[in-house]
Amino acid sequence: MSEYQIIVFSLFTLFAPLVGFLVTIFWGKKFKSMYLFEVAVITLVLLASIAVMVVKLGYLTDTKIVSEFAWISLGNLPVLGEFNLTLGIMIDNITVIMMFVVSLISTLVHYYSIAYMKGDKRYNRYFAYLGIFTFSMMGIVLTHNILMMYIFWELVGLSSYLLIGFWYEKKSASDAGKKAFIVNRIGDVGMFAGIMMLFITYHTFTFDTIFENISNGILPFNSDFWLTITGLLLFCGAIGKSAQFPLHVWLPDAMEGPTPVSALIHAATMVAAGVYLVARIFVMLTGDALLIIAVVGALSALIPATIALTQNDIKKVLAYSTISQLGYMILALGVGSFVYGFFHLITHAFFKAGLFLGSGSVIHSMHHEQDIQKMGALRKKMPITYVTFVLFSIAIAGVPLTSGFLSKDGILAGTYAFGLLTGQWIFAIVGFLVAMMTAFYMFRLVILTFHGEPRDPHKFEHAHESPLLMTIPLIILASLSVFVFYTANPVDAEGGWFLSKWVKTPETVVPQSARYSFMVSDAETITHQEKVVHSISYSEALHHAHMPAIFLSLFLAGLGILTAFLFYQWKKLNADKLVANIKPLYNFSYNKWYIDELYEATFLAFTMGLSNLLAWFDQKIVDGIVNGTATVTRFFSRFIGGFDTIVVDGLVNLFAYMSGMLGLILRKLQLGKVQAYIVLVIFSLVILVFLFTNLQL
């Protein structure tokens, strides 16, 4: 396969889902089986993605393929300067891996949904929405410029809104869709501002051209500070899309959408777009920007993990787990562990999509029951779902021989190495603490759902294993959660083909004064603006941190799993008694740190108060002026109308009346006889002569 054929196949993976959407949405009402067309299209997209990935990674590993065309060319404008916009695609190793992930998860969700959504009154429309979402995600993955990414970024927001609020008859679902849309727009405003700063500075949106200019010392407003601000503004888009603190509040509510949608959007693809954005702009991020990104990632990993400990809704546990794992990825990128941050994006996509689809299998079997406190003993009725769910759980907990173990321990080693070099151990502490909490709440979920005795005998009696269309995707995803797909070494992925050949840390382009030097140089390392020379490089620190991170993470993960069994399986510890002793902390976690309530009491209250004030101003002042002007106008109009009616029309009518009276009088003199007229003429002449004679005298 040549480079030209790779481009053609890639364009097919981009536009084929759009064709599937258009055909299904317009013909879906006429043909009940039109969803099969969309399923066939997405299957072909998966096959094309696999072909592109195999050729690119196998034969063109170090080649970057770019295809572009001029979209708008306006020349030199007075304010904006040179205004030439190009659109195009860029295909490198990260691109083809993400293409495979998006197309695979989307395909599995399509097949899974055939059984899960069966009988829904908007069945074909649902599959059409899946198509437009896949098209949008492929656009984000394939683009070679930030403007095109932003266009597809907004399309992803639109399609997620449609899917989250798919059952819009439920107020909770429609509200969740609106919440997701609005919260994402907040982050997108910052992203758009960052894009505009790049365009004003470089007069282009193309990634490679922007990075080349930065490497040549051309910075926004000629300042490292403004380069940092630009990077953070772009990162705002990732905060919204990847549900990072403080814009994470939309993701748990988005569980109101169909469960396959949760697997597609909120586990593997849409929320991964933010991490993918950070990976794409990683080379232009300064040390200060990366530090702030690491702080956001650490908070986003820690806060949701503490919330997931106490949740009883099976999908909400997974939702907060997703936010926490996304925080892990952002944290990894923030401390410079680019490879493992991206690696965890891939591994997490598979086992978290499997967890959501597994939860969907449970919910489907339990007649849409989502409370894990009403489940139990389901492993007897759902063996395939149970085995795969346990495998996904040990993967996310970081148990050896799973993909999650490889990627998570790489992230923890990165935070450990960062601590060695900079003395900032808080990121490592948060990372290891979250690893322990993840193991605990995931096995709490497994035990309460599948172990013990049934807590609702009626629903348990009717529970059954899901059909093959729902279990086969679980088996495929479970297989991809095993280490052998990424490396032959079950302990260290660094020497495997995935990390050593396909994904490498890109060389930063920011000035030396604004970066962590250990990210690109083995000579010395610095912490922000403080030049502190260390005896080891970052790669050496990462190597030294690897084994301590493995042992410590295994110990903490094992402790978390053991604690879950002590509380919920063996009942050696009393969970209810513990809850009673720490009731305030439990309520704080169960009520999600009261962040939603805080937003309602502050930002939402301020927005509503401002809206009410503006509404009052509009009704009382603006409408008052308008209505007052209308009242004066009506009064003046009535006065003018009265004057016209009484005075003007009165005078006209008076003259008309007098003319009519005079006409009536003179009409009497018109006899119609010549003799009478002669007499009157003679009489008149006599009078005139008489008057004239008297006047002469």
C-alpha positions as CSV (number, residue, x, y, z in Angstrom):
1,M,0.0,0.0,0.0
2,S,1.5,3.3,-1.1
3,E,1.2,6.7,0.7
4,Y,-1.5,7.7,-1.7
5,Q,-3.5,4.6,-0.9
6,I,-3.1,5.3,2.8
7,I,-4.5,8.8,2.3
8,V,-7.4,7.4,0.3
9,F,-8.2,4.8,2.9
10,S,-7.9,7.4,5.7
11,L,-10.3,9.7,3.9
12,F,-12.7,6.8,3.5
13,T,-12.6,6.2,7.3
14,L,-13.4,9.9,7.7
15,F,-16.3,10.4,5.3
16,A,-17.9,6.9,5.3
17,P,-19.6,7.4,8.7
18,L,-21.0,10.8,7.4
19,V,-22.5,9.0,4.5
20,G,-23.9,6.4,6.9
21,F,-25.4,9.1,9.0
22,L,-27.1,10.9,6.0
23,V,-28.5,7.7,4.5
24,T,-29.8,6.4,7.8
25,I,-31.3,9.7,9.1
26,F,-33.1,10.4,5.8
27,W,-34.3,6.9,4.9
28,G,-34.6,5.5,8.4
29,K,-38.4,6.2,8.7
30,K,-39.0,4.5,5.3
31,F,-37.0,1.4,5.8
32,K,-37.0,-0.2,9.3
33,S,-33.7,-2.1,8.6
34,M,-31.8,0.9,7.5
35,Y,-29.6,0.7,10.6
36,L,-27.9,-2.3,8.9
37,F,-26.5,0.1,6.3
38,E,-24.8,2.2,9.1
39,V,-23.5,-1.0,10.8
40,A,-22.1,-2.2,7.4
41,V,-20.4,1.2,6.9
42,I,-18.8,1.3,10.3
43,T,-17.5,-2.3,9.8
44,L,-15.8,-1.2,6.5
45,V,-14.3,1.7,8.4
46,L,-12.8,-0.6,11.0
47,L,-11.3,-2.8,8.2
48,A,-9.9,0.3,6.5
49,S,-8.4,1.5,9.8
50,I,-6.8,-1.8,10.5
51,A,-5.3,-1.9,7.0
52,V,-3.9,1.7,7.4
53,M,-2.5,0.9,10.9
54,V,-0.8,-2.3,9.8
55,V,0.9,-0.7,6.8
56,K,1.9,2.5,8.6
57,L,3.2,0.8,11.7
58,G,4.8,-2.1,9.9
59,Y,6.4,-0.5,6.9
60,L,6.3,3.3,7.3
61,T,7.0,3.6,11.0
62,D,9.0,6.8,10.9
63,T,7.1,8.5,8.0
64,K,4.6,11.3,8.5
65,I,2.1,11.5,5.7
66,V,0.4,14.9,5.1
67,S,-2.2,15.8,2.4
68,E,-3.6,19.3,2.3
69,F,-5.3,21.8,0.0
70,A,-6.0,25.5,0.0
71,W,-9.4,26.3,1.5
72,I,-9.6,30.1,1.7
73,S,-7.0,32.4,0.2
74,L,-7.6,36.1,0.7
75,G,-4.1,37.4,0.5
76,N,-2.7,40.2,2.7
77,L,-5.6,41.8,4.8
78,P,-5.2,45.1,6.6
79,V,-5.5,43.8,10.2
80,L,-5.1,40.0,10.0
81,G,-2.2,40.1,7.6
82,E,-1.7,37.1,5.4
83,F,-4.9,35.1,5.4
84,N,-4.5,31.8,3.7
85,L,-6.3,28.8,5.3
86,T,-5.6,25.1,4.4
87,L,-7.3,22.0,5.4
88,G,-5.8,18.5,5.3
89,I,-5.0,15.3,7.1
90,M,-1.8,14.2,8.9
91,I,-1.1,10.5,9.3
92,D,1.5,9.5,11.9
93,N,1.8,6.6,14.4
94,I,-0.5,8.3,16.9
95,T,-3.1,9.0,14.3
96,V,-3.4,5.4,13.0
97,I,-3.5,4.0,16.5
98,M,-6.3,6.4,17.5
99,M,-8.1,5.6,14.2
100,F,-8.1,1.9,15.2
101,V,-9.3,2.6,18.7
102,V,-12.2,4.9,17.6
103,S,-13.3,2.6,14.8
104,L,-13.1,-0.6,16.9
105,I,-15.0,0.8,19.9
106,S,-17.6,2.4,17.5
107,T,-18.0,-0.9,15.6
108,L,-18.4,-3.0,18.8
109,V,-20.9,-0.4,20.1
110,H,-22.9,-0.6,16.9
111,Y,-23.2,-4.4,17.1
112,Y,-23.9,-4.3,20.8
113,S,-26.6,-1.7,20.3
114,I,-28.5,-3.9,17.9
115,A,-29.5,-6.1,20.8
116,Y,-29.4,-3.5,23.6
117,M,-31.6,-0.9,21.8
118,K,-34.0,-3.4,20.2
119,G,-37.5,-2.2,20.3
120,D,-36.7,1.5,20.8
121,K,-39.1,3.7,18.8
122,R,-36.2,5.8,17.4
123,Y,-34.0,2.8,16.6
124,N,-32.6,4.0,13.2
125,R,-32.1,7.5,14.4
126,Y,-29.9,6.2,17.2
127,F,-27.6,4.5,14.7
128,A,-27.5,7.6,12.6
129,Y,-26.3,9.6,15.6
130,L,-23.6,7.0,16.2
131,G,-22.5,7.6,12.6
132,I,-22.2,11.4,13.0
133,F,-20.3,11.0,16.2
134,T,-17.8,8.6,14.6
135,F,-17.3,11.0,11.7
136,S,-16.6,13.9,14.2
137,M,-14.1,11.8,16.2
138,M,-12.3,10.7,13.0
139,G,-12.0,14.4,12.0
140,I,-10.3,15.2,15.3
141,V,-7.9,12.3,14.9
142,L,-6.9,12.9,11.3
143,T,-6.6,16.7,11.1
144,H,-3.3,18.4,10.6
145,N,-4.4,21.8,11.8
146,I,-6.0,23.3,14.9
147,L,-8.9,25.0,13.1
148,M,-10.1,21.8,11.5
149,M,-9.8,20.1,14.9
150,Y,-11.9,22.8,16.4
151,I,-14.6,22.4,13.8
152,F,-14.8,18.6,14.5
153,W,-14.5,19.4,18.2
154,E,-17.8,21.3,18.0
155,L,-19.3,18.5,15.9
156,V,-18.4,16.0,18.7
157,G,-20.1,18.3,21.2
158,L,-23.3,18.4,19.0
159,S,-23.4,14.6,18.5
160,S,-22.8,13.9,22.2
161,Y,-25.6,16.3,23.0
162,L,-27.9,14.3,20.7
163,L,-26.8,10.9,22.1
164,I,-26.9,11.9,25.8
165,G,-30.4,13.4,25.5
166,F,-31.5,10.6,23.1
167,W,-34.4,9.7,25.5
168,Y,-35.4,13.3,25.7
169,E,-38.8,12.4,27.1
170,K,-37.1,11.9,30.4
171,K,-36.4,15.3,31.9
172,S,-33.2,14.0,33.5
173,A,-31.9,13.0,30.1
174,S,-32.7,16.2,28.4
175,D,-31.2,18.2,31.3
176,A,-28.0,16.1,31.1
177,G,-27.7,16.7,27.4
178,K,-28.0,20.5,28.0
179,K,-25.6,20.4,30.9
180,A,-23.0,18.5,28.8
181,F,-23.3,20.9,25.9
182,I,-23.1,24.1,28.0
183,V,-20.2,23.0,30.2
184,N,-18.2,21.9,27.2
185,R,-18.8,25.3,25.6
186,I,-17.1,26.9,28.6
187,G,-13.9,25.1,27.9
188,D,-14.3,25.6,24.2
189,V,-14.3,29.4,24.6
190,G,-10.8,29.2,26.1
191,M,-9.7,26.9,23.4
192,F,-11.0,29.3,20.7
193,A,-9.1,32.2,22.3
194,G,-5.9,30.1,22.2
195,I,-6.5,29.3,18.6
196,M,-6.9,33.0,17.8
197,M,-3.7,33.8,19.6
198,L,-1.9,31.3,17.4
199,F,-3.4,32.7,14.2
200,I,-2.6,36.3,15.1
201,T,1.0,35.3,15.8
202,Y,1.7,32.8,13.0
203,H,-1.1,33.5,10.4
204,T,-1.6,29.8,10.1
205,F,-3.5,27.0,11.9
206,T,-1.2,24.1,10.7
207,F,0.5,22.3,13.6
208,D,3.8,21.8,11.9
209,T,4.2,25.4,10.8
210,I,3.3,26.7,14.2
211,F,5.8,24.4,15.9
212,E,8.5,25.3,13.4
213,N,7.9,29.0,14.1
214,I,8.1,28.4,17.9
215,S,11.4,26.5,17.5
216,N,12.7,29.5,15.6
217,G,12.0,31.8,18.5
218,I,8.8,33.4,17.2
219,L,6.5,33.5,20.3
220,P,3.1,35.2,21.0
221,F,3.9,38.8,21.9
222,N,7.6,37.7,22.0
223,S,7.2,36.3,25.5
224,D,7.5,32.9,27.2
225,F,4.7,34.0,29.4
226,W,2.2,34.4,26.5
227,L,3.3,31.1,25.1
228,T,2.4,29.5,28.4
229,I,-1.0,31.3,28.4
230,T,-1.7,30.2,24.8
231,G,-1.0,26.6,25.7
232,L,-3.2,26.8,28.8
233,L,-6.0,28.4,26.8
234,L,-5.9,25.4,24.3
235,F,-5.8,23.1,27.3
236,C,-9.2,24.6,28.4
237,G,-10.8,22.7,25.6
238,A,-9.3,19.5,27.0
239,I,-10.6,20.4,30.5
240,G,-14.1,20.5,29.1
241,K,-14.0,17.6,26.7
242,S,-12.1,15.3,28.9
243,A,-14.2,16.2,32.0
244,Q,-11.2,17.5,34.0
245,F,-11.6,19.5,37.3
246,P,-13.4,21.9,37.6
247,L,-15.5,21.1,34.4
248,H,-16.0,17.5,35.2
249,V,-19.6,17.8,36.5
250,W,-21.2,17.0,33.2
251,L,-19.9,13.5,32.8
252,P,-21.7,11.7,35.7
253,D,-25.0,13.3,34.6
254,A,-24.4,12.1,31.0
255,M,-25.0,8.6,32.2
256,E,-28.6,9.3,31.5
257,G,-28.0,8.4,27.8
258,P,-28.1,4.8,26.6
259,T,-25.4,2.6,28.1
260,P,-23.7,1.8,24.7
261,V,-23.4,5.6,24.3
262,S,-21.6,5.8,27.7
263,A,-19.1,3.2,26.4
264,L,-18.6,5.0,23.1
265,I,-18.5,8.6,24.3
266,H,-17.7,8.6,27.9
267,A,-15.1,5.9,28.1
268,A,-13.1,5.5,25.0
269,T,-13.5,8.2,22.4
270,M,-15.0,11.6,23.1
271,V,-13.4,12.1,26.6
272,A,-10.2,10.9,25.1
273,A,-10.2,13.8,22.6
274,G,-9.0,16.2,25.3
275,V,-6.0,14.0,26.1
276,Y,-5.3,13.6,22.3
277,L,-5.3,17.4,22.0
278,V,-2.8,17.8,24.8
279,A,-0.6,15.1,23.1
280,R,-0.8,17.0,19.8
281,I,0.2,20.3,21.3
282,F,2.6,18.7,23.8
283,V,5.8,20.0,22.0
284,M,4.7,23.7,22.5
285,L,3.8,23.5,26.1
286,T,6.1,25.3,28.5
287,G,7.3,24.0,31.8
288,D,4.9,26.3,33.7
289,A,2.0,25.2,31.5
290,L,2.9,21.5,32.1
291,L,3.0,22.1,35.8
292,I,-0.5,23.6,35.8
293,I,-1.7,20.7,33.6
294,A,-0.2,18.2,36.1
295,V,-2.0,19.9,38.9
296,V,-5.3,19.8,37.1
297,G,-4.7,16.1,36.3
298,A,-3.8,15.3,39.9
299,L,-7.0,17.0,41.2
300,S,-9.1,15.3,38.4
301,A,-7.6,11.9,39.4
302,L,-8.1,12.3,43.2
303,I,-11.5,14.0,43.6
304,P,-13.5,11.6,41.4
305,A,-11.8,8.6,43.0
306,T,-12.9,9.7,46.4
307,I,-16.5,10.1,45.1
308,A,-16.5,6.7,43.4
309,L,-15.9,5.0,46.7
310,T,-19.5,5.6,47.9
311,Q,-21.6,5.6,44.8
312,N,-24.3,2.9,44.3
313,D,-25.3,3.5,40.7
314,I,-23.2,1.1,38.6
315,K,-22.8,3.6,35.8
316,K,-21.9,6.5,38.1
317,V,-19.1,4.5,39.7
318,L,-17.7,3.9,36.2
319,A,-18.3,7.6,35.3
320,Y,-16.2,8.9,38.2
321,S,-13.7,6.2,37.5
322,T,-13.4,7.5,34.0
323,I,-12.8,11.1,35.2
324,S,-10.1,9.7,37.5
325,Q,-8.3,7.8,34.8
326,L,-8.4,10.7,32.5
327,G,-6.8,12.7,35.2
328,Y,-4.1,10.1,35.3
329,M,-3.4,10.6,31.6
330,I,-3.3,14.4,32.0
331,L,-1.1,14.0,35.0
332,A,1.3,11.8,33.0
333,L,1.5,14.4,30.2
334,G,2.0,17.2,32.8
335,V,5.0,15.5,34.4
336,G,6.5,14.8,30.9
337,S,5.6,11.1,30.7
338,F,4.2,11.5,27.2
339,V,4.5,7.9,26.1
340,Y,2.8,6.3,29.1
341,G,0.1,9.0,29.1
342,F,-0.8,8.1,25.5
343,F,-0.4,4.4,26.3
344,H,-2.9,4.6,29.1
345,L,-5.3,6.4,26.8
346,I,-5.3,3.3,24.5
347,T,-5.4,0.6,27.2
348,H,-8.1,2.5,29.2
349,A,-10.2,2.8,26.1
350,F,-10.5,-0.9,25.8
351,F,-11.1,-2.0,29.4
352,K,-13.3,1.0,30.3
353,A,-15.5,0.5,27.2
354,G,-15.7,-3.1,28.3
355,L,-16.8,-2.1,31.8
356,F,-19.5,0.1,30.5
357,L,-20.7,-2.5,28.1
358,G,-20.6,-5.0,30.9
359,S,-22.7,-2.7,33.1
360,G,-25.1,-2.4,30.2
361,S,-25.3,-6.2,30.1
362,V,-26.1,-6.2,33.8
363,I,-28.7,-3.4,33.5
364,H,-30.3,-5.2,30.5
365,S,-30.5,-8.4,32.5
366,M,-31.9,-6.7,35.6
367,H,-34.6,-4.8,33.7
368,H,-32.9,-1.5,33.8
369,E,-32.0,-1.6,37.5
370,Q,-28.7,0.3,38.1
371,D,-28.4,0.2,41.9
372,I,-25.7,-2.3,42.9
373,Q,-27.3,-2.6,46.4
374,K,-30.2,-4.3,44.7
375,M,-28.0,-6.8,42.8
376,G,-25.8,-9.7,43.9
377,A,-25.0,-13.3,42.9
378,L,-25.2,-12.4,39.2
379,R,-22.1,-14.4,38.4
380,K,-24.3,-17.5,38.5
381,K,-26.7,-16.2,35.9
382,M,-24.2,-14.2,33.7
383,P,-20.9,-16.1,33.6
384,I,-19.5,-14.4,30.5
385,T,-20.3,-10.9,31.7
386,Y,-18.9,-11.8,35.1
387,V,-15.5,-13.1,33.8
388,T,-15.0,-10.3,31.4
389,F,-16.0,-7.7,34.0
390,V,-13.5,-9.1,36.5
391,L,-10.8,-9.0,33.8
392,F,-11.6,-5.4,33.1
393,S,-11.6,-4.6,36.8
394,I,-8.2,-6.1,37.4
395,A,-6.9,-4.3,34.4
396,I,-8.0,-0.9,35.7
397,A,-6.7,-1.8,39.2
398,G,-3.3,-2.4,37.7
399,V,-2.9,-6.2,38.3
400,P,0.0,-7.8,36.5
401,L,-0.5,-9.5,33.1
402,T,-3.0,-6.9,32.1
403,S,-2.6,-3.8,29.9
404,G,-3.7,-1.5,32.7
405,F,-0.8,-2.7,34.8
406,L,1.7,-1.7,32.1
407,S,0.3,1.7,31.4
408,K,-0.6,2.7,34.9
409,D,2.7,1.7,36.4
410,G,4.4,3.6,33.7
411,I,2.5,6.7,34.8
412,L,3.3,6.1,38.4
413,A,7.0,5.7,37.5
414,G,6.8,9.0,35.6
415,T,5.4,10.8,38.7
416,Y,8.1,9.1,40.8
417,A,10.8,10.1,38.5
418,F,9.4,13.7,38.5
419,G,9.7,13.7,42.2
420,L,13.3,12.4,42.1
421,L,14.3,15.2,39.8
422,T,12.3,18.2,41.1
423,G,11.5,17.3,44.7
424,Q,7.7,17.7,44.0
425,W,6.4,14.4,45.4
426,I,2.8,15.5,45.6
427,F,2.0,14.1,42.1
428,A,3.5,10.7,43.0
429,I,1.6,10.6,46.3
430,V,-1.7,11.4,44.5
431,G,-1.0,8.8,41.8
432,F,-0.3,6.0,44.3
433,L,-3.2,6.9,46.5
434,V,-5.6,7.0,43.6
435,A,-4.3,3.5,42.5
436,M,-5.3,2.1,45.9
437,M,-8.8,3.7,45.8
438,T,-9.3,2.5,42.2
439,A,-8.7,-1.1,43.2
440,F,-11.0,-0.7,46.2
441,Y,-14.0,0.8,44.5
442,M,-13.8,-1.4,41.4
443,F,-13.8,-4.6,43.5
444,R,-16.5,-3.2,45.7
445,L,-18.5,-2.9,42.5
446,V,-17.7,-6.4,41.4
447,I,-18.5,-8.0,44.8
448,L,-21.8,-6.1,45.3
449,T,-22.9,-6.8,41.7
450,F,-21.8,-10.4,41.1
451,H,-21.0,-12.0,44.5
452,G,-23.0,-12.9,47.6
453,E,-26.7,-13.5,47.7
454,P,-29.4,-11.8,45.5
455,R,-30.8,-8.7,47.2
456,D,-33.8,-8.6,44.9
457,P,-35.0,-12.2,44.4
458,H,-37.6,-11.2,41.8
459,K,-35.2,-9.5,39.5
460,F,-32.6,-12.1,40.1
461,E,-35.0,-14.9,39.1
462,H,-35.5,-13.3,35.7
463,A,-31.8,-12.4,35.2
464,H,-30.0,-14.1,32.3
465,E,-26.9,-13.9,30.2
466,S,-27.0,-11.3,27.4
467,P,-27.3,-12.4,23.8
468,L,-24.1,-13.0,21.7
469,L,-24.3,-9.6,20.1
470,M,-23.7,-8.1,23.5
471,T,-21.2,-10.7,24.9
472,I,-18.9,-11.0,21.9
473,P,-17.9,-7.3,22.1
474,L,-17.1,-8.0,25.8
475,I,-14.9,-10.9,24.9
476,I,-13.0,-8.9,22.2
477,L,-12.4,-6.0,24.6
478,A,-11.3,-8.4,27.4
479,S,-8.7,-9.9,25.0
480,L,-7.3,-6.5,24.3
481,S,-6.9,-5.9,28.0
482,V,-4.2,-8.5,28.2
483,F,-0.5,-7.5,28.0
484,V,0.5,-9.6,25.0
485,F,-1.1,-7.2,22.5
486,Y,1.4,-4.5,23.6
487,T,4.6,-6.2,24.7
488,A,6.1,-9.6,25.2
489,N,7.3,-8.5,28.6
490,P,4.5,-8.6,31.2
491,V,6.4,-6.4,33.6
492,D,7.8,-3.6,31.5
493,A,6.3,-2.2,28.3
494,E,9.2,0.1,27.6
495,G,11.0,-2.5,25.5
496,G,7.9,-3.7,23.7
497,W,6.9,-2.8,20.1
498,F,4.2,-0.5,21.2
499,L,6.4,2.0,23.1
500,S,9.8,1.4,21.6
501,K,8.8,1.5,17.9
502,W,5.4,3.1,17.5
503,V,5.0,5.8,20.2
504,K,7.9,8.1,21.2
505,T,8.2,11.3,23.2
506,P,8.3,14.2,20.7
507,E,11.0,16.8,21.1
508,T,9.8,20.0,22.6
509,V,10.1,23.2,20.5
510,V,9.7,25.8,23.3
511,P,12.7,28.0,24.4
512,Q,15.1,26.4,27.0
513,S,14.1,29.1,29.5
514,A,10.5,27.9,29.5
515,R,10.8,24.1,29.6
516,Y,11.8,21.2,31.7
517,S,15.2,20.5,30.1
518,F,15.1,16.8,31.2
519,M,12.3,16.3,28.7
520,V,14.7,16.8,25.8
521,S,18.2,16.7,27.2
522,D,20.3,14.3,29.3
523,A,22.8,16.9,30.1
524,E,21.0,18.6,33.0
525,T,17.6,19.1,34.4
526,I,15.8,22.3,35.6
527,T,12.7,22.9,37.6
528,H,10.8,25.7,35.9
529,Q,12.9,28.9,36.1
530,E,15.2,27.6,38.8
531,K,18.3,26.0,37.3
532,V,19.0,23.1,39.5
533,V,21.6,20.7,38.1
534,H,21.0,17.0,38.9
535,S,23.3,14.1,38.5
536,I,20.9,12.0,36.5
537,S,18.7,12.6,33.5
538,Y,14.9,12.1,33.2
539,S,15.3,8.8,31.3
540,E,17.7,7.5,34.0
541,A,15.3,8.7,36.7
542,L,12.4,6.9,35.0
543,H,14.5,3.7,34.8
544,H,15.4,3.9,38.5
545,A,11.7,4.7,39.4
546,H,10.3,1.7,37.5
547,M,10.8,-1.1,40.0
548,P,9.9,0.9,43.1
549,A,6.8,2.1,41.4
550,I,5.8,-1.5,40.5
551,F,6.2,-2.8,44.0
552,L,4.5,0.1,45.6
553,S,1.6,0.2,43.2
554,L,1.2,-3.6,43.5
555,F,1.2,-3.3,47.3
556,L,-1.4,-0.5,47.3
557,A,-3.6,-2.2,44.6
558,G,-3.5,-5.4,46.6
559,L,-4.4,-3.5,49.8
560,G,-7.3,-1.9,48.0
561,I,-8.6,-5.2,46.7
562,L,-8.1,-6.9,50.1
563,T,-10.0,-4.1,51.9
564,A,-12.9,-4.5,49.5
565,F,-13.1,-8.2,50.2
566,L,-12.8,-7.7,53.9
567,F,-15.7,-5.3,53.8
568,Y,-18.1,-6.8,51.3
569,Q,-17.1,-10.4,50.6
570,W,-15.9,-11.9,53.9
571,K,-17.7,-9.3,56.1
572,K,-14.7,-9.2,58.5
573,L,-15.2,-5.4,58.6
574,N,-18.5,-3.7,59.1
575,A,-19.1,-1.2,56.3
576,D,-22.2,0.2,57.9
577,K,-20.4,0.8,61.2
578,L,-17.6,2.5,59.5
579,V,-20.0,4.7,57.6
580,A,-21.7,5.7,60.9
581,N,-18.4,6.6,62.4
582,I,-17.3,8.8,59.5
583,K,-20.8,10.0,58.5
584,P,-19.7,13.6,57.5
585,L,-16.9,12.3,55.3
586,Y,-19.2,9.6,53.8
587,N,-21.9,12.3,53.0
588,F,-19.2,14.5,51.6
589,S,-18.1,11.8,49.2
590,Y,-21.6,10.5,48.5
591,N,-22.8,14.0,47.6
592,K,-19.9,14.5,45.2
593,W,-18.1,17.0,47.4
594,Y,-21.2,19.2,47.0
595,I,-19.5,20.6,43.8
596,D,-22.8,20.7,41.9
597,E,-24.5,22.5,44.9
598,L,-21.5,24.9,45.0
599,Y,-21.9,25.7,41.4
600,E,-25.6,26.2,41.8
601,A,-25.1,28.5,44.7
602,T,-22.4,30.5,43.0
603,F,-22.1,30.5,39.2
604,L,-25.6,29.3,38.5
605,A,-27.1,31.7,41.1
606,F,-25.1,34.5,39.7
607,T,-26.1,33.7,36.2
608,M,-29.7,33.4,37.1
609,G,-29.5,36.6,39.3
610,L,-27.9,38.5,36.4
611,S,-30.5,37.1,34.0
612,N,-33.3,38.2,36.3
613,L,-31.8,41.6,36.7
614,L,-31.5,42.0,32.9
615,A,-35.0,40.7,32.5
616,W,-36.2,43.3,35.1
617,F,-34.2,46.1,33.3
618,D,-35.7,45.0,30.0
619,Q,-39.3,44.9,31.3
620,K,-39.2,48.0,33.5
621,I,-36.7,50.3,31.8
622,V,-36.4,49.3,28.2
623,D,-40.0,48.2,27.8
624,G,-41.0,51.2,30.1
625,I,-39.3,53.6,27.7
626,V,-40.8,51.9,24.7
627,N,-44.3,51.8,26.3
628,G,-44.0,55.4,27.5
629,T,-43.0,56.5,24.1
630,A,-46.0,54.6,22.7
631,T,-48.3,56.3,25.2
632,V,-47.0,59.8,24.3
633,T,-47.3,58.9,20.6
634,R,-50.9,57.7,21.1
635,F,-51.8,60.9,23.1
636,F,-50.3,63.1,20.4
637,S,-51.9,61.1,17.7
638,R,-55.3,61.5,19.4
639,F,-54.7,65.3,19.7
640,I,-53.7,65.6,16.1
641,G,-56.7,63.4,15.1
642,G,-59.1,65.6,17.2
643,F,-57.6,68.8,15.7
644,D,-57.9,67.4,12.2
645,T,-61.5,66.3,12.9
646,I,-62.8,69.4,14.7
647,V,-60.8,72.3,13.3
648,V,-59.5,71.3,9.9
649,D,-62.5,69.2,8.9
650,G,-64.8,71.7,10.7
651,L,-63.6,74.7,8.6
652,V,-63.7,72.6,5.4
653,N,-67.3,71.5,6.2
654,L,-68.3,75.1,7.2
655,F,-67.1,76.5,3.9
656,A,-68.8,73.6,2.1
657,Y,-72.1,74.3,4.0
658,M,-71.9,78.1,3.3
659,S,-71.2,77.4,-0.4
660,G,-74.2,75.0,-0.4
661,M,-76.5,77.7,1.3
662,L,-75.3,80.4,-1.2
663,G,-76.0,78.0,-4.0
664,L,-79.5,77.3,-2.8
665,I,-80.2,81.1,-2.6
666,L,-78.8,81.9,-6.0
667,R,-80.5,78.9,-7.5
668,K,-83.9,80.8,-6.8
669,L,-82.8,83.5,-9.2
670,Q,-82.3,81.1,-12.1
671,L,-85.8,81.3,-13.7
672,G,-84.9,80.1,-17.1
673,K,-86.7,82.9,-19.0
674,V,-84.9,85.4,-21.3
675,Q,-87.4,88.2,-20.6
676,A,-86.7,87.9,-16.9
677,Y,-82.9,88.0,-17.5
678,I,-83.3,91.2,-19.7
679,V,-85.4,92.9,-17.0
680,L,-82.8,91.9,-14.3
681,V,-80.0,93.2,-16.5
682,I,-81.8,96.5,-17.1
683,F,-82.6,96.8,-13.5
684,S,-79.1,96.2,-12.6
685,L,-77.8,98.8,-15.0
686,V,-80.3,101.3,-13.6
687,I,-79.0,100.6,-10.1
688,L,-75.4,100.9,-11.3
689,V,-76.1,104.2,-13.2
690,F,-77.8,105.5,-10.1
691,L,-75.0,104.6,-7.9
692,F,-72.4,106.0,-10.3
693,T,-74.3,109.3,-10.6
694,N,-74.6,109.7,-6.8
695,L,-70.9,109.0,-6.4
696,Q,-70.0,111.7,-9.0
697,L,-72.2,114.2,-7.3
